Amino acid sequence: MIVTTEEFGRTRDGELVKRFRIENSRGTSFSVLSLGAIISSVQMLPEPGAPPVELTLGYNSVEEYEQNRPYFGATVGRVANRIAAGRFELHGVQHQLECNAPGNHIHGGYTGFGRRMWDTELQAASEEAGVRLRRVSPDGEDRYPGKVEVELIVTLNESNELRFEYRAVADQATPINLTNHCYWNLAGNSPTTIHDHELKLFCDAYLPVNERQIPTGELRSVKGTAFDFTSARRVGERMDALGGGIDHCFEVRGEPGELRPAAQVVDPASGRRMEIHTTTAGLQLYTGNLLSGELERGMGGRTLPAHAALCLETQGFPDAVNRPEFPSVILEPGAEYRQTTVHRFR
């Protein structure tokens, strides 16, 4: 395993942002920043001696990542996805969060975990290497109750597995629902969209949403609908059937808490494949509907089209804090939040 560390830049407050790069003997690599626990790059070699192919979207500077409107590669928290009107009641106490999306709270608020600094520690062994990232979220941060200690360990091994292990404890009851927000395009360094990617989801039901993208509370079977990815389907075909884009949560088949298959995505042109296993109840599929015009990575001034990449965010259900019928995302004092997600590249 090859492990390198470099100074990536400084925040507007003068804090040093480090970038860690881990590469295995197959030439697969990932990079993670101490800012936002952001996965800034995942690369593979198309063949020995060829230049690496970039599979994710990202930026070239700290300044861009401090804004990061699309959440490129960010670790999202305290609560991923949407909370209706930014409000919830917990043990008889009403809480009002920031409404940083139209009428709703999303991805932890205006700052959230993805724009804050994390403490870092390298972890290296012969068959795998990675970075342990930690931060303490104080009581009241982003208007959430309770102090939360969060840890994320990201590792890459010689089997081309990129592993995310999340852990959190709190000193009082608080919602917690963490995920990573990488945007994937397995075609690599090209202006192509993900229309021709083939996607299979190990999900038999999805969560219908209202006009504000908030789940209605129903779990609806995908059978007979354009949300049916139980066998591999061309993403563009399904997007067209749904009016041009997808931004919905699916229920992952099997028992939450157990590591089980959630998704596989293939780029037919290159043959590259990514398989995702997770312990979470849900998987948010987002097809990059709002990427149009976003300037990405400074690669010759490249401007992204809509659907330039897709997100497969393993997480609890959106608005679960207001839906007792959904699996709970409340972390009680004395308990421990754990989540594991593994990306396998072929």
Summary of the structure (lengths in Angstrom):
residues: 346
radius of gyration: 19.0
end to end distance: 18.2
largest distance: 61.4
contacts: 1202
relative contact order: 0.16
helix: 6%
strand: 43%
